[in-house]
Amino acid sequence: EYRQSLMTLIGANFGPMAATVDGEIPWDDARMAGWGKDLKAVSGLSAMRGFPAGSEGGHAKPEIWDNLADFQKKMESMQLEIAKMGDAAMGGDREAIKAQVAATGKSCKACHDDYKAKD
């Protein structure tokens, strides 16, 4: 439940940010800053707490626990990038926001490609 809740919070904030950058949602600096503030707060939560031994299943591939050091490194990278995303969004520089959306998305994809079971 913890990991699903954490990922839901990340997606609920990052998803509309990426959609805004892609032009799917009209750009609103105040909304972007709000999503960024919430995303920054979420970045301070322990992602690894959601992946204790014995919690295999759901969207989590068993490879997580076989390659725990690599997984942890990717999770730390993701948390760093979402913190930077929060800072960029609150800073209001649209070009910086666009660049950070790309970097954050890349860090999420790196983990999903290797460790998230497909729906």
Residue frames relative to the residue before (quaternion, step in Angstrom):
aa qw qx qy qz dx dy dz
E 1.0000 0.0000 0.0000 0.0000 0.00 0.00 0.00
Y 0.6342 0.5454 -0.3342 0.4344 3.57 0.96 -0.86
R 0.7105 0.4551 -0.2867 0.4538 3.58 0.73 -1.00
Q 0.6361 0.5124 -0.3392 0.4667 3.59 1.00 -0.71
S 0.6458 0.5138 -0.3172 0.4672 3.58 0.98 -0.79
L 0.6500 0.5139 -0.3144 0.4632 3.57 0.93 -0.87
M 0.6884 0.4702 -0.2880 0.4712 3.59 0.84 -0.92
T 0.6056 0.5387 -0.3544 0.4663 3.59 1.10 -0.62
L 0.6561 0.5032 -0.3115 0.4683 3.60 0.94 -0.84
I 0.6338 0.5141 -0.3319 0.4732 3.58 0.98 -0.80
G 0.6998 0.4804 -0.2711 0.4539 3.58 0.81 -1.00
A 0.6483 0.5372 -0.3187 0.4353 3.58 1.02 -0.79
N 0.7161 0.3963 -0.2409 0.5216 3.57 1.20 -0.46
F 0.7092 0.4478 -0.2710 0.4723 3.58 0.87 -0.90
G 0.5962 0.6025 -0.3624 0.3877 3.60 0.99 -0.78
P 0.7217 0.4123 -0.2766 0.4823 3.62 0.73 -0.90
M 0.5772 0.5628 -0.3853 0.4490 3.58 1.15 -0.49
A 0.6737 0.4781 -0.2901 0.4832 3.57 0.90 -0.93
A 0.6438 0.5186 -0.3231 0.4606 3.59 0.99 -0.79
T 0.6184 0.5302 -0.3381 0.4714 3.58 1.09 -0.67
V 0.6614 0.4993 -0.3011 0.4719 3.57 0.89 -0.94
D 0.6899 0.4675 -0.2688 0.4829 3.59 1.07 -0.74
G 0.5297 -0.6641 0.3898 0.3555 3.59 1.27 -0.04
E 0.4752 0.6856 -0.4319 0.3430 3.59 1.24 0.21
I 0.7333 0.2303 -0.1349 0.6253 3.55 1.29 -0.49
P 0.5049 -0.6437 0.4657 0.3374 3.62 -0.89 0.79
W 0.4938 -0.6711 0.4701 0.2912 3.56 -0.98 0.88
D 0.0566 0.7572 -0.6467 0.0726 3.53 -0.95 0.99
D 0.4041 -0.7564 0.4597 0.2307 3.57 -0.38 1.24
A 0.6550 0.5179 -0.3211 0.4468 3.61 0.96 -0.80
R 0.6536 0.4862 -0.3209 0.4832 3.60 0.95 -0.81
M 0.6352 0.5307 -0.3344 0.4506 3.58 0.94 -0.87
A 0.6602 0.4981 -0.3058 0.4717 3.59 0.93 -0.86
G 0.6452 0.5216 -0.3227 0.4555 3.59 1.00 -0.75
W 0.6456 0.4938 -0.3177 0.4883 3.56 0.96 -0.84
G 0.6466 0.5335 -0.3117 0.4473 3.55 1.01 -0.83
K 0.6354 0.5267 -0.3246 0.4620 3.57 0.98 -0.86
D 0.6873 0.4713 -0.2860 0.4729 3.58 0.88 -0.92
L 0.6410 0.5203 -0.3266 0.4601 3.58 1.00 -0.78
K 0.6216 0.5348 -0.3309 0.4670 3.58 1.02 -0.80
A 0.6470 0.5142 -0.3192 0.4639 3.60 0.96 -0.83
V 0.6576 0.5116 -0.3026 0.4630 3.58 0.95 -0.89
S 0.6161 0.5775 -0.3514 0.4043 3.60 1.04 -0.70
G 0.6512 0.5286 -0.3130 0.4456 3.57 1.20 -0.40
L 0.5567 0.5924 -0.3972 0.4258 3.58 1.26 -0.12
S 0.5150 -0.6445 0.4713 0.3120 3.58 -1.11 0.64
A 0.2891 -0.7662 0.5521 0.1568 3.57 -0.46 1.21
M 0.6590 0.5379 -0.3181 0.4187 3.59 0.95 -0.83
R 0.5359 0.6197 -0.4067 0.4042 3.59 1.16 -0.40
G 0.6669 0.5118 -0.2936 0.4551 3.57 1.18 -0.49
F 0.7260 0.4003 -0.2272 0.5110 3.58 1.27 -0.01
P 0.1371 0.8084 -0.5625 0.1063 3.61 0.73 0.95
A 0.6431 -0.4903 0.4070 0.4248 3.55 -1.25 0.39
G 0.7801 0.3230 -0.2547 0.4714 3.53 -1.00 0.85
S 0.6351 0.5393 -0.3375 0.4381 3.59 1.26 0.01
E 0.2425 0.7889 -0.5229 0.2132 3.54 1.20 0.54
G 0.5956 0.5733 -0.4273 0.3661 3.53 -1.20 0.53
G 0.6908 0.4354 -0.3556 0.4547 3.51 -1.31 0.03
H 0.7912 -0.2478 0.2158 0.5158 3.55 -0.85 -0.98
A 0.5928 0.5925 -0.3547 0.4144 3.59 1.26 -0.21
K 0.3367 -0.7412 0.5486 0.1902 3.57 -0.70 1.12
P 0.5785 -0.5938 0.4237 0.3650 3.61 -1.10 0.56
E 0.5251 0.6503 -0.4013 0.3747 3.60 1.21 -0.40
I 0.5008 0.6434 -0.4314 0.3863 3.60 1.20 -0.42
W 0.7563 0.3952 -0.2135 0.4757 3.56 0.75 -1.05
D 0.6028 0.5311 -0.3593 0.4748 3.60 1.24 -0.28
N 0.7774 0.2168 -0.0914 0.5833 3.58 1.18 -0.66
L 0.0423 0.8758 -0.4804 0.0217 3.54 1.00 0.87
A 0.6403 0.5278 -0.3430 0.4402 3.62 0.95 -0.76
D 0.6595 0.4887 -0.3079 0.4811 3.59 0.95 -0.84
F 0.6438 0.5234 -0.3185 0.4583 3.57 0.94 -0.88
Q 0.6627 0.5043 -0.3070 0.4608 3.57 0.89 -0.93
K 0.6277 0.5300 -0.3319 0.4636 3.60 0.99 -0.79
K 0.6740 0.4833 -0.2946 0.4747 3.59 0.94 -0.85
M 0.6376 0.5123 -0.3313 0.4704 3.59 1.02 -0.70
E 0.6392 0.5139 -0.3263 0.4701 3.60 0.99 -0.78
S 0.6312 0.5257 -0.3223 0.4704 3.57 1.03 -0.79
M 0.6445 0.5204 -0.3145 0.4636 3.56 0.95 -0.90
Q 0.6704 0.4959 -0.3096 0.4570 3.59 0.87 -0.89
L 0.6286 0.5215 -0.3314 0.4723 3.58 1.03 -0.73
E 0.6867 0.4849 -0.2844 0.4609 3.58 0.90 -0.91
I 0.6643 0.4718 -0.3353 0.4728 3.62 0.96 -0.66
A 0.5890 0.5372 -0.3717 0.4758 3.61 1.14 -0.51
K 0.6497 0.4984 -0.3069 0.4850 3.58 0.98 -0.86
M 0.6128 0.5484 -0.3433 0.4537 3.58 1.06 -0.75
G 0.6419 0.5215 -0.3160 0.4648 3.54 0.97 -0.84
D 0.6585 0.5051 -0.3056 0.4666 3.57 0.92 -0.90
A 0.6620 0.5078 -0.3117 0.4547 3.59 0.88 -0.93
A 0.6701 0.5073 -0.3035 0.4489 3.58 0.89 -0.92
M 0.6835 0.4684 -0.2897 0.4790 3.56 0.97 -0.79
G 0.6203 0.5620 -0.3318 0.4351 3.58 1.23 -0.47
G 0.4033 -0.7802 0.4105 0.2453 3.57 1.22 -0.41
D 0.5246 0.6165 -0.4289 0.4009 3.62 1.22 -0.04
R 0.3697 -0.7830 0.4542 0.2095 3.57 -0.27 1.25
E 0.6462 0.5047 -0.3375 0.4624 3.61 0.97 -0.68
A 0.6397 0.5066 -0.3200 0.4814 3.59 1.03 -0.76
I 0.6273 0.5311 -0.3291 0.4649 3.57 1.03 -0.78
K 0.6566 0.5134 -0.3107 0.4569 3.58 0.88 -0.92
A 0.6630 0.4989 -0.3057 0.4670 3.59 0.93 -0.89
Q 0.6954 0.4716 -0.2861 0.4606 3.58 0.95 -0.82
V 0.5589 0.5609 -0.3973 0.4639 3.60 1.12 -0.49
A 0.6568 0.5070 -0.3123 0.4626 3.59 0.93 -0.86
A 0.6775 0.4902 -0.2942 0.4629 3.60 0.89 -0.92
T 0.6592 0.5017 -0.3088 0.4673 3.57 0.97 -0.84
G 0.6467 0.5221 -0.3132 0.4594 3.56 0.93 -0.88
K 0.6336 0.5325 -0.3211 0.4604 3.57 1.03 -0.80
S 0.6688 0.4922 -0.3108 0.4624 3.59 0.94 -0.84
C 0.6328 0.5156 -0.3314 0.4731 3.60 1.05 -0.70
K 0.6646 0.5225 -0.2936 0.4462 3.55 0.92 -0.97
A 0.6077 0.5748 -0.3559 0.4168 3.60 1.00 -0.78
C 0.6947 0.4444 -0.2654 0.4995 3.55 0.99 -0.80
H 0.6523 0.5255 -0.3189 0.4435 3.58 0.90 -0.90
D 0.6329 0.5566 -0.3373 0.4194 3.58 0.94 -0.84
D 0.7783 0.3607 -0.1743 0.4835 3.57 0.94 -0.91
Y 0.8517 0.2606 -0.0627 0.4503 3.55 0.91 -0.87
K 0.6476 0.4834 -0.3449 0.4775 3.62 1.19 0.02
A 0.3935 -0.6973 0.5496 0.2384 3.55 -0.85 1.02
K 0.4816 -0.6632 0.4930 0.2918 3.53 -1.05 0.78
D 0.5387 -0.6299 0.4581 0.3213 3.55 -1.12 0.67
